[in-house]
Amino acid sequence: MSDTKHIENTSSNEFERQPVPNSKLKSWKSFLGMYAGEHAAGTEFMIGPLFLTAGVSAFDLIIGLLLGNFLAVLSWRFLTAKIAVENRLTLYYQLEKICGEKLVTGYNFANGILFCFLAGSMITVSATAVGVPFDMPMPKLTDTMPNGITWVVIVLIIGAVISIIAARGYDTVSKAANWMSPIIVVAFIACGIVALKQLNVSSFSDFWNIWGEGSEPFPGQIKYTFWHVVLWSWFCNGAMHIGMSDLSVFRFAKKASSGWTTAAGMYVGHYMAWIAAALLYAVYLKSPEALTFLSNGEAPPVAPGPLAHNAIGLFGIIAVILAGWTTANPTIYRAGLAFQAIIPKVSTFWVTIIAGTVATIAGLFPAFAMKLLGFVALYGFILSPFGAIIVFEHFLHKKAGIIKNYAEATNSNFNKSVLLAWAISFGLFYFISIKFDVFLSFVTLPTWVLCGILFLVFSRYFQRKKT
């Protein structure tokens, strides 16, 4: 789930407003390790257990994740990677060519704020690990506010450290993250193996029965069916693939076939790691403490630190801290870059400190982490339609009879076709989601398609009207 993009980051300030030259292209091997490591991160410690709180069945989880993650890989391969190698431009520059500078400013602001909230949830994850030696009360699934002074102090310290490191530069951060990623993957595997032993699993049927036919969702959670799992796992990274954020990564690929390497991230992180984390929570649910919560009609807390500590001791605490750190740190850095595009006169250091401050404040409120399934669905829903603008223009601009890269071609800083297409599609389906209580991941694809179609219609109309 991480938004870290090592290949893009190592080339920071290079080729940001021009196509990547052939001499800088990278083979598929460069992408394989990156995706494997970066999608087994802090978010995975939260997402796995949250599936259990949603009452999923074994079939819905295991088969649903297989299908949903495969659809995500296809999206990266045949949309993101294909367009990236044909244009070799960053998402931001590609959008600027189509939308104009003013609209891209709005996109950057939304992107930066959402990055801060995601980083905040990862600070929360790390705080649950740091709090274990201090016997800190862990936040509950239903908590929205800080639950004590110890929590506040730990979050503020973690947030300050992460923000300062991110603000001081990315080279060291990215190298450290690459060293930490294998440790985190090993920790997930170890947690899964230990949890299986603690659950007395000796056969595949025992493993299957951990989820069985599913259950009623915990208090305050919604019930996840097969299609909830499929569509959520497809679109949890929607901003990256159908939203085209990873154009910035795959512009360095020699061939579009490098898009297949995202399978390493999906099946190491979004399959193995999610299930391993779910197993940790399954162990906890059998404990007297969890049974007390359930008997009182309350949802047992999802706190990655204690869960991992219970399985693999001190290594578990370290792994959770590292996992949260390796996600939050570059995410804050990314948010800083998005904000700097809006306020270019402010130095990278200070915009990153601003982003880190916002993320730390968000981390004080456990709701962002405890409602991570819903937040990530919203994140993809908001940003994905912008990718439809790029996709539909790239493949259909000739058939639609519209000018490609219209803002650049006409020296415009505001393409109203983009704003109208996004606002109508977003507004319509968000209203449907709220009014009829439809899960956001169910309407992400219709929103994306409608946005692309409306963009072509409006572009054709306004461009002809102008001529």
N, C-alpha and C positions, 0 to 999 in steps of 0.2 A: 504494500500500500504506500510505501514511501514515495515522496515526490523528489527525492534526491536523483540527480541525473549526472553521474560522474563524468561522462564523456563531454556533455555540454559544459560542465563546470570547469574542467581542466582547460577548456579553450575560452574561458571567460574573457571578454573584450576582444575576441577575434572573430571575424566573419559575421558580426552581428547584423550588418547591413549589406551583406554581399553573399553570393553563393559560396559554399565551401569548395576550395580548389581540390583537384584530384590528388595532389600530393599529401593532403591531410586526411584522406579517407581511411576508414578502419575496417578490418575484417569482422566477420560474424563473431569471432571469439571474444572480441572486445566487449560485445554486448551481452554475451552469455553470462559471464560472471557478475556483471553489473546488475542484471535483472534478478538473478538468483539471490544475490545478497540483499538488494534493496527492497525486495518484497517479502523478506522474512525479517520484519522489524517490529517496532514497538506496537504498532496498531494490531498486529496479529495476536498479541497477548490479550487484547480486549475482545477482538471480533470472535475468536473461537468460543469462549465462554458465553458470549451474548447470543450465539445461535442456540445454545442449550436453554437459555432463559426464554427463547421464543418458542420452545416446545417442538422443535423439529423432529421428524422421524429419521430413522437410519437411512432409508431410501432417499428421502428428500435431501438430506445433507450430503451423503456420499456420492450419489448419482447426480444430484442437482449441481454440486460443485464441479464435478467432472465436466458437465455440459456448459455451465455458465463460464467457467474459466477458458474452455475451448473457444467459445464465442468471442471472448475478449482477445484471445490470441489471433483469431481470424481478423478481428477489427484492426489490430496493430499491423498485421501482415499486409492486408489488401487495401487498407485505407491510409493509415498513418505512414508506414514505411514506403509505400508506393509513391505517395505525393511527395514525401521528404526527399527521396532520391531523384525525383524529376525536377524539383525546384531548388532543393538544398538551402532553404531559408528557415530562420527561426519562426516560431509561431507568431511572435510579436511583430516582426517585420512583415510577414505575410499578411497578417490582419491589417497592419497599417496601410499596405498597398491597396487593400480592398475597402477598408472602412474609413481611413483618414485618421489623423493624429488625435482629434478630440474624442472620437469613439474609443480608440485604443486606450486612452487615459481612463475612461470609465471601466473598461475591462480590467486594466491593471489594478485599479483600486479594489474591485470585487475580488480579483484573484489574490491580492495581497492580504485582504482581511480574512478570506477563507483559509489561506495558508496559516495565518496567525492562530486561528481557532484550532486547526489541525495540530499545529505545534503545541498549543496549550494542552490539548488532550494527551499528548505524549509526555509533557512535563508532569501531568497527573499520574501517568503510568509509572514514570521513574520515581515519583514521590511515594508511591505505594511500596516500593522496594526499600528506599532509604528509611521509611518509617518503621520497618520490621524490627530492627534492633532497639528502637525507642518504644516498642509496644504501643504504637500509635493507633487509635481507633480508625479503622478504614472506612472510606466513604461507601454509602449504600447505593444500590441501583437507583433509588428514588431521590437521592440527595441532589440538590442543586446548589446549595450554599456551603462554604467551608465549615467543617465540623469541629474545629478547635484551633487553638493558637499554635500547637505543634505542626499541624497540617500547613497553616499559613507560612510559618517560618521555613519549613522544608521546601515548599513550592517556591518561595521567594529566593532562597539560596540557589536552588537548581536553575531557576529561570535566569538569575543574574549570571551564573557561571556559563550557561549555554549561550546567552546573548552576547557576552563579552568575547567568548571564543569565536562565535560566528562573525562578529563585527571586525575581528582582527585579521580576517582573511580566510580564504577557502582552501588553499593548497594543503595545509596541514590537516584541516578538518576532513577533506575528502580522502586523504591517505589513511588517516586514522579509521575512518568509517570502513574502508576496504579491508583493513586488518581485523576490525571487529566483526564484520559480517559473517565470516566462517565460524567464529566463536558462538555467535547467536544461533546460527543454523544447527551447530552441534548441540547447543543447549535445548533447542526445540526437540530434536531427536531424543536426547536423553530424558527430557521431561515426559515425552510420549511413552517411552519404554518403561520408565519407572511407574508412571500412572497406570499402565496396563497391568503391571505386577500388583500394584496396590488394589486394583479392581478385580484381581484374580481372573484375568482373561487368559484362557488357555487354548481357545479355538476361535475361528472366524465368527461362529455363531454367538460366542460370548461377546466379542467385539461389537457385532451388529446389535445385540440386545442392550448395549449401553444407551442407545437412543430408542430402539424398538419401534413401536408404532407411533412414537411421539407422545406428547402430553399437552396439558393446558399450559399456556404461557404463564410466566410468573406475573405477580401483580405489577401493573404499570407497563407491561410489555405486550406486543401484538403477536398473534399466532403466525408463524412462518410455514407456508406450504412449499411444495416442490417448486412452483413458479416464483415464489418469493426468493428462494435460494438461487435459482437459475438467473433471474433478472438482476438481483442485487449483486451477485458475484460478477456478472457481465459488466454492469455499469458502475461498480464502486470505483473503478479507475476510468470512468467514462470521460472525464476531463482530459485524461492522458491520451486515449486512443481516438474515439469518435469526436472528442473535443480538440484533437490535434496538438495538444501540448507537447507531445513527444516528437513533433516535427523537429524540434530543437535538438533532439538526440539523434534521430535516424538520418538527419542531413549529413552525418559523418559516415553513413554506411555505404559500402561499395555497391551493394545490391539490395533490392527490396526484400530478398529472401532472408536478410538479417532479422526481419520482423518475427520470424519463427522463434528466435531466441527468447522472446517474452514468455514462452512456455516454461522456461526455467523458473521465472519469477512466479508464474501462476501455480505451478504444481509443486514447487518447493515451499513457497510462502503461502499462497492462497489455497493450498490444499493440505499439504503435510503439516504446516505450522498451525493452521486454523484448527485442524482436527486434534493435533497434539495439545494445543491450548484448551480445547474443549474437554479433553480427557482430564486435564488438571482440575477443571471445575467439577467434572463428574465425581472425582475423588472427594473434593471438598463437600459436595452435596450430601455425602454419606456421613459427614462428621456431626457430632452432637450439636455444635454451634449452628450449622446450617439447618439441621432438623428443627432446632428451636425457632429459627426465623420462619421456616415454612409452617410450623404448627401455629404460629402467631399471625399467619396470613401475610407475612412479609417476604420480599425477595431477598435471598442471601446475597451479600455484597460480592461484586466481581472486582477483586483486588489482585492484579497480576503478581505483585511482590510476594505476598504470603503464599499464593498458589505455587509459584516456582520454588520458593524456599522449602515448602513442604515436600516437594519432590526431590530436589537435588541440592538442598542446603545453601551454603554461601555462594556457590556457583550460580544458583538460580537468582539470588539477589543481584549479583554482578551482571548476569545476562539481561535481566529486566532493566536495570539502570542503563546499560549499554544500548539496548534496543530502543528505549525511549530517547536516549541521547542522539543516536545516529539518525533518528527520524526528525526530532525536533530541531537539531542544530542546522542542518542544511535547509530545512523548511523555513526557518526564520531567515536564513540567508536569502532564500528565494523571495520571501515576502519583502525583504529589504530592497531587492532589485526591482520588484514591481513598484514599490513606493518611490524609488529613485527616478523611475521613468516619469513620475508625476511631478516630483520636486527635484529636478536635476541639479540645482545649485547646492543642495545639501549633500555632504560627503557620504560615501557608501557606509562608513563607520557609523555615522549618526542615524541614518535611515534604518540600518540594521538594529541599532539599539532601540529605536522607536518600535520596530516590528517585534523585537524581543520583549519589550515592555508590555505591548498589547497581548502577546502570547502568554506571558507570565500571569497577567491579570486573568486571562481566560482559564489558565491552568488552576487558579484558585477555586474555580467553580467546577465541581466534579461532573456536572450535567453533560459537558462536551464529550467527556470520555465515556460516561455511562450510557449516553444516547448516541454512541458512535455509529451504529448501523444507520440510524435515521439521518445523522449529520452528513455522513459520506454520501448517502443517497441524494440529499439536497445539494451537496457540493457538485456532484456530477450533473444533476438536473439543471442547475443554474449555468454552468460553463459549457456543457456539451453542445448546445445549439450553435455556439460560435464556430465550432468545428464544422457544422453542417454548411455554413456559409462558404468555407474553404473547399469542402468536398464537392458540393454542388457546382460551384463556379469552375473548379478544376476540370471536372468530367463533363459538364453540360453547358459551358458558356457558349460554345459554337452553336449547338442545337437550339439554345434559348435565344440566340441572337443578341447577346449582351457583350459589353466591353469587359475584358478581363482586367483585373487590378484597376478598377474604375477610379478610385481616389487618386492613385498615382498618375493615371493617364490624363485626368482632368485637373490635376493640381488642387484637389478638394481635400479639406480636412474633416469633412463630415458627410458620410454616405447614409442618407436617411433610409434607404432601402434595407440596410443592415439593422438599424434600430427598430424599424417597424416590424420586420420579420421576427426578430428576437422577442420584442415586447408582446406581440400578439400571440405567438406560439407559447411563450412562457406564461403569460397571463391566463390564457385559455385553459391550459392543462393544469396549472397550479390551482386555479379555481375548481376544476373538476376534482382534483386530489383532495382539496379541503372540503368542498361541498358534499361529496359522495364518499369521503373517507377511503380514497383509493391510494394504495401504497405508491410513493413517488417513483420507484424503479419501474412500475408498470407503465408509467406515462412518459418515461425518458425517451424511448425510441420514437413514439408518435410526435413528441415535441421536436425532436431532432429533425425528423422527416418534414414536418410542417414548416419549420423554420427555413430549411433549404428550399422548399418549393416556393414559399412566400418571397424569399430573397430573389429568386429568378423572376417571379411575376412582377414584383415591385421594380426590380432593376430594369426589366424590359419596358415597363410603363414609363418610369421617370427618365430613362435614357432617351427613349423615342420622343418624349414630350420636350426634352431639352433641345433636341435636334430639329 
